[in-house]
Amino acid sequence: MQASKGRKTLARDDAAALRRQKTLERVTLGPAAEAHEPKSHRRRATTLKGRKKTPSEMNVKHTGGPKKRLPLHGG
């Protein structure tokens, strides 16, 4: 049965729901038949993605090798 504008209506009786369930079981086999739920149920506390460390705590790499290089070798 179809509603207006060509949209299919949902089956509201139990027999149709049972038929749909049976066809799903027949089609889906193996691990795909299991319920598709997220592996972990932990949600992010915030949506903001901030820094873990302050810039002063980060190991900043300096170009040109170690900072305290002998002036003899180009400083």
PyMOL Python script that loads the backbone (N, CA, C, O; Angstrom):
from pymol import cmd

cmd.read_pdbstr("""\
ATOM      1  N   MET A   1       0.835  -1.177   0.000  1.00  0.00           N
ATOM      2  CA  MET A   1       0.000   0.000   0.000  1.00  0.00           C
ATOM      3  C   MET A   1       0.886   1.249   0.000  1.00  0.00           C
ATOM      4  O   MET A   1       1.897   1.297   0.700  1.00  0.00           O
ATOM      5  N   GLN A   2       0.505   2.244  -0.779  1.00  0.00           N
ATOM      6  CA  GLN A   2       1.303   3.460  -0.863  1.00  0.00           C
ATOM      7  C   GLN A   2       0.499   4.682  -0.468  1.00  0.00           C
ATOM      8  O   GLN A   2      -0.707   4.768  -0.697  1.00  0.00           O
ATOM      9  N   ALA A   3       1.205   5.621   0.131  1.00  0.00           N
ATOM     10  CA  ALA A   3       0.569   6.889   0.479  1.00  0.00           C
ATOM     11  C   ALA A   3       0.726   7.846  -0.700  1.00  0.00           C
ATOM     12  O   ALA A   3       1.185   7.454  -1.773  1.00  0.00           O
ATOM     13  N   SER A   4       0.349   9.070  -0.495  1.00  0.00           N
ATOM     14  CA  SER A   4       0.468  10.058  -1.562  1.00  0.00           C
ATOM     15  C   SER A   4       1.934  10.360  -1.862  1.00  0.00           C
ATOM     16  O   SER A   4       2.807  10.100  -1.034  1.00  0.00           O
ATOM     17  N   LYS A   5       2.197  10.897  -3.020  1.00  0.00           N
ATOM     18  CA  LYS A   5       3.524  11.301  -3.493  1.00  0.00           C
ATOM     19  C   LYS A   5       4.479  10.116  -3.632  1.00  0.00           C
ATOM     20  O   LYS A   5       5.697  10.291  -3.610  1.00  0.00           O
ATOM     21  N   GLY A   6       3.929   8.924  -3.775  1.00  0.00           N
ATOM     22  CA  GLY A   6       4.765   7.756  -4.040  1.00  0.00           C
ATOM     23  C   GLY A   6       5.598   7.267  -2.877  1.00  0.00           C
ATOM     24  O   GLY A   6       6.482   6.433  -3.073  1.00  0.00           O
ATOM     25  N   ARG A   7       5.350   7.754  -1.673  1.00  0.00           N
ATOM     26  CA  ARG A   7       6.108   7.288  -0.511  1.00  0.00           C
ATOM     27  C   ARG A   7       5.492   6.009   0.031  1.00  0.00           C
ATOM     28  O   ARG A   7       4.274   5.904   0.174  1.00  0.00           O
ATOM     29  N   LYS A   8       6.353   5.034   0.331  1.00  0.00           N
ATOM     30  CA  LYS A   8       5.845   3.778   0.866  1.00  0.00           C
ATOM     31  C   LYS A   8       5.501   3.942   2.336  1.00  0.00           C
ATOM     32  O   LYS A   8       6.238   4.579   3.089  1.00  0.00           O
ATOM     33  N   THR A   9       4.383   3.366   2.738  1.00  0.00           N
ATOM     34  CA  THR A   9       3.985   3.441   4.146  1.00  0.00           C
ATOM     35  C   THR A   9       4.626   2.286   4.904  1.00  0.00           C
ATOM     36  O   THR A   9       4.931   1.246   4.319  1.00  0.00           O
ATOM     37  N   LEU A  10       4.826   2.465   6.182  1.00  0.00           N
ATOM     38  CA  LEU A  10       5.397   1.421   7.018  1.00  0.00           C
ATOM     39  C   LEU A  10       4.339   0.386   7.362  1.00  0.00           C
ATOM     40  O   LEU A  10       3.171   0.715   7.572  1.00  0.00           O
ATOM     41  N   ALA A  11       4.763  -0.854   7.417  1.00  0.00           N
ATOM     42  CA  ALA A  11       3.842  -1.924   7.798  1.00  0.00           C
ATOM     43  C   ALA A  11       3.580  -1.818   9.292  1.00  0.00           C
ATOM     44  O   ALA A  11       4.518  -1.809  10.088  1.00  0.00           O
ATOM     45  N   ARG A  12       2.321  -1.740   9.674  1.00  0.00           N
ATOM     46  CA  ARG A  12       2.004  -1.518  11.086  1.00  0.00           C
ATOM     47  C   ARG A  12       1.558  -2.789  11.808  1.00  0.00           C
ATOM     48  O   ARG A  12       1.497  -2.817  13.037  1.00  0.00           O
ATOM     49  N   ASP A  13       1.253  -3.821  11.061  1.00  0.00           N
ATOM     50  CA  ASP A  13       0.792  -5.041  11.735  1.00  0.00           C
ATOM     51  C   ASP A  13       1.968  -5.971  12.022  1.00  0.00           C
ATOM     52  O   ASP A  13       3.028  -5.869  11.404  1.00  0.00           O
ATOM     53  N   ASP A  14       1.758  -6.873  12.965  1.00  0.00           N
ATOM     54  CA  ASP A  14       2.824  -7.774  13.408  1.00  0.00           C
ATOM     55  C   ASP A  14       3.242  -8.763  12.333  1.00  0.00           C
ATOM     56  O   ASP A  14       4.411  -9.142  12.261  1.00  0.00           O
ATOM     57  N   ALA A  15       2.308  -9.181  11.503  1.00  0.00           N
ATOM     58  CA  ALA A  15       2.614 -10.168  10.465  1.00  0.00           C
ATOM     59  C   ALA A  15       3.634  -9.610   9.476  1.00  0.00           C
ATOM     60  O   ALA A  15       4.571 -10.305   9.084  1.00  0.00           O
ATOM     61  N   ALA A  16       3.448  -8.365   9.080  1.00  0.00           N
ATOM     62  CA  ALA A  16       4.373  -7.743   8.134  1.00  0.00           C
ATOM     63  C   ALA A  16       5.746  -7.548   8.771  1.00  0.00           C
ATOM     64  O   ALA A  16       6.771  -7.731   8.116  1.00  0.00           O
ATOM     65  N   ALA A  17       5.762  -7.177  10.043  1.00  0.00           N
ATOM     66  CA  ALA A  17       7.025  -7.002  10.761  1.00  0.00           C
ATOM     67  C   ALA A  17       7.763  -8.329  10.870  1.00  0.00           C
ATOM     68  O   ALA A  17       8.984  -8.382  10.727  1.00  0.00           O
ATOM     69  N   LEU A  18       7.021  -9.390  11.122  1.00  0.00           N
ATOM     70  CA  LEU A  18       7.606 -10.724  11.220  1.00  0.00           C
ATOM     71  C   LEU A  18       8.181 -11.160   9.873  1.00  0.00           C
ATOM     72  O   LEU A  18       9.267 -11.736   9.806  1.00  0.00           O
ATOM     73  N   ARG A  19       7.437 -10.877   8.802  1.00  0.00           N
ATOM     74  CA  ARG A  19       7.913 -11.204   7.449  1.00  0.00           C
ATOM     75  C   ARG A  19       9.216 -10.478   7.139  1.00  0.00           C
ATOM     76  O   ARG A  19      10.155 -11.063   6.598  1.00  0.00           O
ATOM     77  N   ARG A  20       9.259  -9.185   7.493  1.00  0.00           N
ATOM     78  CA  ARG A  20      10.473  -8.400   7.261  1.00  0.00           C
ATOM     79  C   ARG A  20      11.653  -8.966   8.040  1.00  0.00           C
ATOM     80  O   ARG A  20      12.768  -9.041   7.523  1.00  0.00           O
ATOM     81  N   GLN A  21      11.407  -9.363   9.283  1.00  0.00           N
ATOM     82  CA  GLN A  21      12.459  -9.924  10.130  1.00  0.00           C
ATOM     83  C   GLN A  21      12.982 -11.233   9.547  1.00  0.00           C
ATOM     84  O   GLN A  21      14.189 -11.475   9.543  1.00  0.00           O
ATOM     85  N   LYS A  22      12.073 -12.076   9.055  1.00  0.00           N
ATOM     86  CA  LYS A  22      12.454 -13.368   8.477  1.00  0.00           C
ATOM     87  C   LYS A  22      13.299 -13.174   7.221  1.00  0.00           C
ATOM     88  O   LYS A  22      14.294 -13.872   7.025  1.00  0.00           O
ATOM     89  N   THR A  23      12.905 -12.231   6.375  1.00  0.00           N
ATOM     90  CA  THR A  23      13.682 -11.994   5.152  1.00  0.00           C
ATOM     91  C   THR A  23      15.060 -11.436   5.487  1.00  0.00           C
ATOM     92  O   THR A  23      16.039 -11.759   4.816  1.00  0.00           O
ATOM     93  N   LEU A  24      15.142 -10.605   6.517  1.00  0.00           N
ATOM     94  CA  LEU A  24      16.438 -10.079   6.942  1.00  0.00           C
ATOM     95  C   LEU A  24      17.344 -11.200   7.439  1.00  0.00           C
ATOM     96  O   LEU A  24      18.533 -11.234   7.120  1.00  0.00           O
ATOM     97  N   GLU A  25      16.777 -12.113   8.219  1.00  0.00           N
ATOM     98  CA  GLU A  25      17.551 -13.240   8.747  1.00  0.00           C
ATOM     99  C   GLU A  25      18.036 -14.137   7.618  1.00  0.00           C
ATOM    100  O   GLU A  25      19.141 -14.675   7.675  1.00  0.00           O
ATOM    101  N   ARG A  26      17.211 -14.295   6.598  1.00  0.00           N
ATOM    102  CA  ARG A  26      17.556 -15.148   5.474  1.00  0.00           C
ATOM    103  C   ARG A  26      18.689 -14.532   4.654  1.00  0.00           C
ATOM    104  O   ARG A  26      19.579 -15.236   4.177  1.00  0.00           O
ATOM    105  N   VAL A  27      18.644 -13.221   4.500  1.00  0.00           N
ATOM    106  CA  VAL A  27      19.621 -12.537   3.659  1.00  0.00           C
ATOM    107  C   VAL A  27      20.966 -12.401   4.355  1.00  0.00           C
ATOM    108  O   VAL A  27      22.002 -12.677   3.751  1.00  0.00           O
ATOM    109  N   THR A  28      20.967 -11.985   5.602  1.00  0.00           N
ATOM    110  CA  THR A  28      22.207 -11.681   6.305  1.00  0.00           C
ATOM    111  C   THR A  28      22.732 -12.909   7.030  1.00  0.00           C
ATOM    112  O   THR A  28      22.051 -13.483   7.880  1.00  0.00           O
ATOM    113  N   LEU A  29      23.953 -13.304   6.684  1.00  0.00           N
ATOM    114  CA  LEU A  29      24.579 -14.462   7.315  1.00  0.00           C
ATOM    115  C   LEU A  29      25.933 -14.067   7.899  1.00  0.00           C
ATOM    116  O   LEU A  29      26.514 -13.055   7.507  1.00  0.00           O
ATOM    117  N   GLY A  30      26.428 -14.865   8.827  1.00  0.00           N
ATOM    118  CA  GLY A  30      27.754 -14.647   9.386  1.00  0.00           C
ATOM    119  C   GLY A  30      27.812 -13.486  10.362  1.00  0.00           C
ATOM    120  O   GLY A  30      26.810 -13.134  10.985  1.00  0.00           O
ATOM    121  N   PRO A  31      29.007 -12.887  10.492  1.00  0.00           N
ATOM    122  CA  PRO A  31      29.185 -11.800  11.453  1.00  0.00           C
ATOM    123  C   PRO A  31      28.343 -10.568  11.128  1.00  0.00           C
ATOM    124  O   PRO A  31      28.041  -9.766  12.012  1.00  0.00           O
ATOM    125  N   ALA A  32      27.968 -10.422   9.863  1.00  0.00           N
ATOM    126  CA  ALA A  32      27.163  -9.262   9.462  1.00  0.00           C
ATOM    127  C   ALA A  32      25.759  -9.331  10.045  1.00  0.00           C
ATOM    128  O   ALA A  32      25.072  -8.313  10.129  1.00  0.00           O
ATOM    129  N   ALA A  33      25.329 -10.518  10.446  1.00  0.00           N
ATOM    130  CA  ALA A  33      23.986 -10.684  10.995  1.00  0.00           C
ATOM    131  C   ALA A  33      23.876 -10.160  12.426  1.00  0.00           C
ATOM    132  O   ALA A  33      22.779  -9.926  12.933  1.00  0.00           O
ATOM    133  N   GLU A  34      25.046  -9.980  13.075  1.00  0.00           N
ATOM    134  CA  GLU A  34      25.037  -9.493  14.456  1.00  0.00           C
ATOM    135  C   GLU A  34      24.654  -8.018  14.494  1.00  0.00           C
ATOM    136  O   GLU A  34      24.748  -7.308  13.493  1.00  0.00           O
ATOM    137  N   ALA A  35      24.230  -7.585  15.647  1.00  0.00           N
ATOM    138  CA  ALA A  35      23.808  -6.192  15.812  1.00  0.00           C
ATOM    139  C   ALA A  35      24.994  -5.260  15.596  1.00  0.00           C
ATOM    140  O   ALA A  35      26.079  -5.489  16.130  1.00  0.00           O
ATOM    141  N   HIS A  36      24.781  -4.215  14.815  1.00  0.00           N
ATOM    142  CA  HIS A  36      25.848  -3.261  14.528  1.00  0.00           C
ATOM    143  C   HIS A  36      25.799  -2.138  15.551  1.00  0.00           C
ATOM    144  O   HIS A  36      25.069  -1.158  15.394  1.00  0.00           O
ATOM    145  N   GLU A  37      26.585  -2.301  16.590  1.00  0.00           N
ATOM    146  CA  GLU A  37      26.651  -1.298  17.638  1.00  0.00           C
ATOM    147  C   GLU A  37      28.081  -0.799  17.744  1.00  0.00           C
ATOM    148  O   GLU A  37      29.011  -1.528  17.399  1.00  0.00           O
ATOM    149  N   PRO A  38      28.276   0.417  18.211  1.00  0.00           N
ATOM    150  CA  PRO A  38      29.647   0.907  18.365  1.00  0.00           C
ATOM    151  C   PRO A  38      30.420   0.055  19.364  1.00  0.00           C
ATOM    152  O   PRO A  38      29.854  -0.447  20.335  1.00  0.00           O
ATOM    153  N   LYS A  39      31.721  -0.103  19.116  1.00  0.00           N
ATOM    154  CA  LYS A  39      32.528  -0.971  19.963  1.00  0.00           C
ATOM    155  C   LYS A  39      32.665  -0.419  21.377  1.00  0.00           C
ATOM    156  O   LYS A  39      32.645  -1.177  22.346  1.00  0.00           O
ATOM    157  N   SER A  40      32.802   0.884  21.495  1.00  0.00           N
ATOM    158  CA  SER A  40      32.882   1.472  22.830  1.00  0.00           C
ATOM    159  C   SER A  40      31.727   2.442  23.002  1.00  0.00           C
ATOM    160  O   SER A  40      31.338   3.139  22.065  1.00  0.00           O
ATOM    161  N   HIS A  41      31.197   2.477  24.186  1.00  0.00           N
ATOM    162  CA  HIS A  41      30.038   3.320  24.444  1.00  0.00           C
ATOM    163  C   HIS A  41      30.428   4.647  25.086  1.00  0.00           C
ATOM    164  O   HIS A  41      29.568   5.400  25.542  1.00  0.00           O
ATOM    165  N   ARG A  42      31.735   4.928  25.118  1.00  0.00           N
ATOM    166  CA  ARG A  42      32.192   6.189  25.710  1.00  0.00           C
ATOM    167  C   ARG A  42      31.979   7.317  24.719  1.00  0.00           C
ATOM    168  O   ARG A  42      32.424   7.238  23.574  1.00  0.00           O
ATOM    169  N   ARG A  43      31.310   8.348  25.150  1.00  0.00           N
ATOM    170  CA  ARG A  43      31.105   9.510  24.291  1.00  0.00           C
ATOM    171  C   ARG A  43      32.102  10.588  24.685  1.00  0.00           C
ATOM    172  O   ARG A  43      32.575  10.628  25.820  1.00  0.00           O
ATOM    173  N   ARG A  44      32.413  11.455  23.740  1.00  0.00           N
ATOM    174  CA  ARG A  44      33.321  12.568  24.042  1.00  0.00           C
ATOM    175  C   ARG A  44      32.654  13.521  25.026  1.00  0.00           C
ATOM    176  O   ARG A  44      31.480  13.860  24.878  1.00  0.00           O
ATOM    177  N   ALA A  45      33.405  13.944  26.023  1.00  0.00           N
ATOM    178  CA  ALA A  45      32.861  14.863  27.021  1.00  0.00           C
ATOM    179  C   ALA A  45      32.554  16.216  26.391  1.00  0.00           C
ATOM    180  O   ALA A  45      31.525  16.831  26.669  1.00  0.00           O
ATOM    181  N   THR A  46      33.473  16.665  25.533  1.00  0.00           N
ATOM    182  CA  THR A  46      33.260  17.934  24.845  1.00  0.00           C
ATOM    183  C   THR A  46      33.530  17.745  23.364  1.00  0.00           C
ATOM    184  O   THR A  46      34.196  16.792  22.960  1.00  0.00           O
ATOM    185  N   THR A  47      33.017  18.643  22.571  1.00  0.00           N
ATOM    186  CA  THR A  47      33.280  18.583  21.136  1.00  0.00           C
ATOM    187  C   THR A  47      34.545  19.357  20.783  1.00  0.00           C
ATOM    188  O   THR A  47      35.064  19.237  19.673  1.00  0.00           O
ATOM    189  N   LEU A  48      35.045  20.163  21.746  1.00  0.00           N
ATOM    190  CA  LEU A  48      36.249  20.942  21.496  1.00  0.00           C
ATOM    191  C   LEU A  48      37.479  20.054  21.526  1.00  0.00           C
ATOM    192  O   LEU A  48      37.613  19.179  22.382  1.00  0.00           O
ATOM    193  N   LYS A  49      38.372  20.292  20.582  1.00  0.00           N
ATOM    194  CA  LYS A  49      39.618  19.542  20.566  1.00  0.00           C
ATOM    195  C   LYS A  49      40.742  20.485  20.962  1.00  0.00           C
ATOM    196  O   LYS A  49      41.283  21.212  20.130  1.00  0.00           O
ATOM    197  N   GLY A  50      41.080  20.462  22.226  1.00  0.00           N
ATOM    198  CA  GLY A  50      42.107  21.374  22.729  1.00  0.00           C
ATOM    199  C   GLY A  50      43.465  20.710  22.799  1.00  0.00           C
ATOM    200  O   GLY A  50      43.614  19.528  22.489  1.00  0.00           O
ATOM    201  N   ARG A  51      44.458  21.489  23.211  1.00  0.00           N
ATOM    202  CA  ARG A  51      45.810  20.951  23.367  1.00  0.00           C
ATOM    203  C   ARG A  51      45.904  20.127  24.645  1.00  0.00           C
ATOM    204  O   ARG A  51      45.240  20.410  25.642  1.00  0.00           O
ATOM    205  N   LYS A  52      46.748  19.102  24.585  1.00  0.00           N
ATOM    206  CA  LYS A  52      47.007  18.318  25.777  1.00  0.00           C
ATOM    207  C   LYS A  52      48.055  19.026  26.633  1.00  0.00           C
ATOM    208  O   LYS A  52      47.919  19.130  27.852  1.00  0.00           O
ATOM    209  N   LYS A  53      49.099  19.507  25.965  1.00  0.00           N
ATOM    210  CA  LYS A  53      50.175  20.183  26.683  1.00  0.00           C
ATOM    211  C   LYS A  53      50.210  21.649  26.290  1.00  0.00           C
ATOM    212  O   LYS A  53      49.755  22.042  25.215  1.00  0.00           O
ATOM    213  N   THR A  54      50.760  22.439  27.190  1.00  0.00           N
ATOM    214  CA  THR A  54      50.987  23.842  26.840  1.00  0.00           C
ATOM    215  C   THR A  54      52.229  23.893  25.952  1.00  0.00           C
ATOM    216  O   THR A  54      53.078  23.006  26.033  1.00  0.00           O
ATOM    217  N   PRO A  55      52.347  24.918  25.106  1.00  0.00           N
ATOM    218  CA  PRO A  55      53.517  24.998  24.223  1.00  0.00           C
ATOM    219  C   PRO A  55      54.846  24.976  24.970  1.00  0.00           C
ATOM    220  O   PRO A  55      55.847  24.500  24.434  1.00  0.00           O
ATOM    221  N   SER A  56      54.867  25.488  26.207  1.00  0.00           N
ATOM    222  CA  SER A  56      56.116  25.484  26.984  1.00  0.00           C
ATOM    223  C   SER A  56      56.520  24.067  27.396  1.00  0.00           C
ATOM    224  O   SER A  56      57.695  23.800  27.647  1.00  0.00           O
ATOM    225  N   GLU A  57      55.544  23.163  27.463  1.00  0.00           N
ATOM    226  CA  GLU A  57      55.844  21.780  27.842  1.00  0.00           C
ATOM    227  C   GLU A  57      56.273  20.924  26.654  1.00  0.00           C
ATOM    228  O   GLU A  57      56.830  19.842  26.836  1.00  0.00           O
ATOM    229  N   MET A  58      56.018  21.402  25.447  1.00  0.00           N
ATOM    230  CA  MET A  58      56.320  20.609  24.257  1.00  0.00           C
ATOM    231  C   MET A  58      57.807  20.644  23.946  1.00  0.00           C
ATOM    232  O   MET A  58      58.472  21.654  24.178  1.00  0.00           O
ATOM    233  N   ASN A  59      58.331  19.536  23.419  1.00  0.00           N
ATOM    234  CA  ASN A  59      59.726  19.469  23.012  1.00  0.00           C
ATOM    235  C   ASN A  59      59.843  20.090  21.623  1.00  0.00           C
ATOM    236  O   ASN A  59      59.550  19.447  20.615  1.00  0.00           O
ATOM    237  N   VAL A  60      60.273  21.341  21.588  1.00  0.00           N
ATOM    238  CA  VAL A  60      60.372  22.053  20.320  1.00  0.00           C
ATOM    239  C   VAL A  60      61.702  21.702  19.677  1.00  0.00           C
ATOM    240  O   VAL A  60      62.757  21.839  20.296  1.00  0.00           O
ATOM    241  N   LYS A  61      61.646  21.247  18.427  1.00  0.00           N
ATOM    242  CA  LYS A  61      62.877  20.903  17.719  1.00  0.00           C
ATOM    243  C   LYS A  61      63.468  22.168  17.105  1.00  0.00           C
ATOM    244  O   LYS A  61      62.762  22.950  16.469  1.00  0.00           O
ATOM    245  N   HIS A  62      64.746  22.356  17.299  1.00  0.00           N
ATOM    246  CA  HIS A  62      65.426  23.529  16.759  1.00  0.00           C
ATOM    247  C   HIS A  62      66.131  23.142  15.474  1.00  0.00           C
ATOM    248  O   HIS A  62      66.740  22.075  15.388  1.00  0.00           O
ATOM    249  N   THR A  63      66.051  24.001  14.484  1.00  0.00           N
ATOM    250  CA  THR A  63      66.746  23.726  13.223  1.00  0.00           C
ATOM    251  C   THR A  63      68.228  23.977  13.420  1.00  0.00           C
ATOM    252  O   THR A  63      68.622  24.899  14.135  1.00  0.00           O
ATOM    253  N   GLY A  64      69.038  23.161  12.791  1.00  0.00           N
ATOM    254  CA  GLY A  64      70.485  23.353  12.887  1.00  0.00           C
ATOM    255  C   GLY A  64      71.113  22.604  14.042  1.00  0.00           C
ATOM    256  O   GLY A  64      72.180  22.997  14.515  1.00  0.00           O
ATOM    257  N   GLY A  65      70.490  21.542  14.510  1.00  0.00           N
ATOM    258  CA  GLY A  65      71.096  20.711  15.534  1.00  0.00           C
ATOM    259  C   GLY A  65      70.887  21.232  16.937  1.00  0.00           C
ATOM    260  O   GLY A  65      70.014  22.070  17.163  1.00  0.00           O
ATOM    261  N   PRO A  66      71.677  20.748  17.888  1.00  0.00           N
ATOM    262  CA  PRO A  66      71.517  21.151  19.284  1.00  0.00           C
ATOM    263  C   PRO A  66      71.750  22.645  19.471  1.00  0.00           C
ATOM    264  O   PRO A  66      72.486  23.276  18.712  1.00  0.00           O
ATOM    265  N   LYS A  67      71.102  23.201  20.505  1.00  0.00           N
ATOM    266  CA  LYS A  67      71.218  24.642  20.754  1.00  0.00           C
ATOM    267  C   LYS A  67      72.641  25.029  21.161  1.00  0.00           C
ATOM    268  O   LYS A  67      73.197  26.004  20.654  1.00  0.00           O
ATOM    269  N   LYS A  68      73.220  24.262  22.076  1.00  0.00           N
ATOM    270  CA  LYS A  68      74.536  24.619  22.609  1.00  0.00           C
ATOM    271  C   LYS A  68      75.631  23.899  21.816  1.00  0.00           C
ATOM    272  O   LYS A  68      76.288  22.989  22.322  1.00  0.00           O
ATOM    273  N   ARG A  69      75.809  24.320  20.578  1.00  0.00           N
ATOM    274  CA  ARG A  69      76.852  23.732  19.742  1.00  0.00           C
ATOM    275  C   ARG A  69      78.090  24.637  19.807  1.00  0.00           C
ATOM    276  O   ARG A  69      77.978  25.854  19.948  1.00  0.00           O
ATOM    277  N   LEU A  70      79.232  24.036  19.705  1.00  0.00           N
ATOM    278  CA  LEU A  70      80.474  24.815  19.772  1.00  0.00           C
ATOM    279  C   LEU A  70      80.547  25.794  18.602  1.00  0.00           C
ATOM    280  O   LEU A  70      80.212  25.436  17.473  1.00  0.00           O
ATOM    281  N   PRO A  71      80.983  27.028  18.864  1.00  0.00           N
ATOM    282  CA  PRO A  71      81.116  27.997  17.769  1.00  0.00           C
ATOM    283  C   PRO A  71      82.131  27.554  16.713  1.00  0.00           C
ATOM    284  O   PRO A  71      82.114  28.017  15.573  1.00  0.00           O
ATOM    285  N   LEU A  72      83.009  26.646  17.127  1.00  0.00           N
ATOM    286  CA  LEU A  72      84.033  26.124  16.225  1.00  0.00           C
ATOM    287  C   LEU A  72      83.394  25.391  15.043  1.00  0.00           C
ATOM    288  O   LEU A  72      83.916  25.416  13.929  1.00  0.00           O
ATOM    289  N   HIS A  73      82.257  24.739  15.301  1.00  0.00           N
ATOM    290  CA  HIS A  73      81.592  23.941  14.268  1.00  0.00           C
ATOM    291  C   HIS A  73      80.404  24.661  13.638  1.00  0.00           C
ATOM    292  O   HIS A  73      79.508  24.014  13.096  1.00  0.00           O
ATOM    293  N   GLY A  74      80.388  25.941  13.699  1.00  0.00           N
ATOM    294  CA  GLY A  74      79.330  26.687  13.024  1.00  0.00           C
ATOM    295  C   GLY A  74      78.205  27.144  13.942  1.00  0.00           C
ATOM    296  O   GLY A  74      77.228  27.722  13.465  1.00  0.00           O
ATOM    297  N   GLY A  75      78.312  26.905  15.226  1.00  0.00           N
ATOM    298  CA  GLY A  75      77.374  27.406  16.219  1.00  0.00           C
ATOM    299  C   GLY A  75      76.002  26.929  16.005  1.00  0.00           C
ATOM    300  O   GLY A  75      75.101  27.274  16.771  1.00  0.00           O
TER     301      GLY A  75
END
""", "prot")
cmd.dss("prot")
cmd.show_as("cartoon", "prot")
cmd.util.cbc("prot")
cmd.orient("prot")
